[in-house]
Amino acid sequence: MRIAIGSDHAGFHYKTLLAARLRALGHEVVDFGTTSSDEVDYPDFVHPAAAAVATGDCERGIVLGGSGNGEAIVANRHPGVRCALCWNEESARLGRAHNDANMISIGARMVDEAMAVRIVDIWLTTPFDGGRHARRIRKIDGDAAAGGA
């Protein structure tokens, strides 16, 4: 799978760790930066990662920051991106199973390294449940036939 990854300075260490793990699992990683722990603005790195997912250049994406909140907000500005903020295994599982999350955001200051790895592993292996959840995603996307806007 081709996976976009991006972070700010707070998420840089986890980005490096997770990119290496993804490559070891056989995934192609497209790294949108940052390239150090020097202070930067997260939108500069999250927007390009989310755009790669939105356009289909990457199948999925992972963004990281201090809390993960801002990164998820930025990613979700891109049509077709469903970025779930994940803080434990269950939030990652439900993000995929119920929301078909094609991106996740992780707060490096909120979870330890082992949890970040477990979040990514679960998100990568959990299938989308479909059914009623597919209808809800169509509503999120504004499909009037599904009862959305």
C-alpha positions as CSV (number, residue, x, y, z in Angstrom):
1,M,0.0,0.0,0.0
2,R,1.2,3.5,-0.7
3,I,0.9,5.6,2.5
4,A,1.4,9.3,2.9
5,I,3.0,10.5,6.1
6,G,3.6,14.0,7.5
7,S,4.2,15.7,10.8
8,D,5.3,18.8,12.6
9,H,8.3,19.0,14.9
10,A,6.3,17.4,17.8
11,G,5.5,14.4,15.7
12,F,8.8,14.1,13.9
13,H,10.2,11.2,16.1
14,Y,7.1,9.2,15.7
15,K,6.9,9.9,12.0
16,T,10.4,8.5,11.6
17,L,9.6,5.4,13.7
18,L,6.3,4.7,12.0
19,A,7.7,5.3,8.5
20,A,10.4,2.7,9.1
21,R,7.8,0.2,10.5
22,L,5.6,0.7,7.4
23,R,8.5,0.1,5.1
24,A,9.5,-3.0,7.0
25,L,5.9,-4.3,6.5
26,G,6.3,-3.8,2.7
27,H,4.4,-0.5,2.3
28,E,5.6,2.3,0.1
29,V,5.9,5.5,2.3
30,V,5.7,9.0,0.8
31,D,7.1,11.3,3.4
32,F,5.8,14.9,3.2
33,G,8.1,16.1,6.1
34,T,9.1,17.7,8.3
35,T,12.7,16.5,8.3
36,S,13.8,17.5,11.8
37,S,12.5,18.4,15.3
38,D,13.0,22.2,14.5
39,E,9.8,24.1,15.1
40,V,7.5,24.3,12.0
41,D,3.8,24.9,11.2
42,Y,1.9,21.6,10.8
43,P,-0.4,22.7,8.0
44,D,2.7,23.0,5.7
45,F,3.1,19.2,6.0
46,V,-0.4,18.0,6.6
47,H,-2.0,19.7,3.6
48,P,0.3,17.9,1.0
49,A,-0.1,14.5,2.7
50,A,-3.9,14.9,2.8
51,A,-4.0,16.1,-0.8
52,A,-2.1,12.9,-1.8
53,V,-4.8,10.8,-0.2
54,A,-7.6,13.0,-1.6
55,T,-6.3,12.7,-5.2
56,G,-5.6,9.0,-4.9
57,D,-1.9,9.3,-5.2
58,C,-1.7,7.6,-1.8
59,E,-4.2,5.0,-0.6
60,R,-3.9,6.1,3.0
61,G,-2.2,8.7,5.2
62,I,-0.8,9.2,8.7
63,V,-0.3,12.7,10.2
64,L,1.3,13.4,13.6
65,G,1.7,16.3,15.9
66,G,1.7,17.1,19.6
67,S,-2.0,16.4,20.2
68,G,-3.1,15.3,16.7
69,N,-6.1,17.6,16.8
70,G,-4.9,20.3,14.4
71,E,-3.5,17.7,12.1
72,A,-6.8,16.0,11.9
73,I,-8.6,19.3,11.3
74,V,-6.3,20.2,8.4
75,A,-6.6,16.8,6.8
76,N,-10.4,16.8,7.0
77,R,-10.5,20.0,5.0
78,H,-9.7,17.9,1.9
79,P,-12.7,16.4,0.1
80,G,-12.7,12.6,0.3
81,V,-10.4,12.5,3.3
82,R,-11.7,10.9,6.4
83,C,-9.1,11.4,9.1
84,A,-9.7,9.9,12.5
85,L,-7.9,11.2,15.6
86,C,-6.7,8.0,17.3
87,W,-5.5,7.7,20.9
88,N,-5.9,3.9,21.5
89,E,-6.6,0.6,19.8
90,E,-10.4,1.0,19.9
91,S,-10.4,4.5,18.3
92,A,-8.2,3.1,15.5
93,R,-10.4,0.0,15.0
94,L,-13.6,2.0,14.9
95,G,-12.1,4.7,12.7
96,R,-11.7,2.0,10.0
97,A,-14.6,-0.3,10.8
98,H,-17.3,2.5,11.1
99,N,-15.8,5.5,9.3
100,D,-13.6,3.9,6.6
101,A,-10.8,6.3,7.8
102,N,-8.3,6.7,5.0
103,M,-6.1,8.8,7.3
104,I,-5.3,8.9,10.9
105,S,-3.9,11.5,13.2
106,I,-1.8,10.6,16.3
107,G,-0.7,13.0,19.0
108,A,2.9,12.2,20.0
109,R,2.4,13.9,23.3
110,M,-0.7,11.9,24.0
111,V,0.3,8.3,23.5
112,D,3.6,6.4,24.0
113,E,5.5,4.9,21.1
114,A,4.2,1.4,21.6
115,M,0.6,2.6,21.5
116,A,1.3,4.6,18.3
117,V,2.6,1.4,16.7
118,R,-0.5,-0.6,17.8
119,I,-2.8,2.2,16.5
120,V,-1.2,2.0,13.1
121,D,-1.2,-1.8,13.0
122,I,-4.9,-2.0,13.9
123,W,-5.8,0.8,11.4
124,L,-3.9,-1.0,8.6
125,T,-5.5,-4.4,9.2
126,T,-9.1,-3.5,10.1
127,P,-11.6,-3.7,7.3
128,F,-14.5,-1.3,6.7
129,D,-17.8,-2.8,7.9
130,G,-19.8,-1.2,5.1
131,G,-23.6,-1.5,5.5
132,R,-25.2,1.3,7.6
133,H,-21.8,2.8,7.9
134,A,-21.5,3.3,4.1
135,R,-24.8,5.2,4.1
136,R,-23.5,7.5,6.9
137,I,-20.3,8.2,5.0
138,R,-22.4,9.2,1.9
139,K,-24.3,11.6,4.2
140,I,-21.0,13.1,5.4
141,D,-20.0,13.7,1.8
142,G,-23.4,15.5,1.2
143,D,-25.1,12.8,-0.9
144,A,-28.7,14.0,-0.9
145,A,-30.0,10.5,-1.9
146,A,-28.5,9.1,1.3
147,G,-30.4,11.8,3.3
148,G,-27.4,14.2,3.5
149,A,-27.2,17.9,2.7
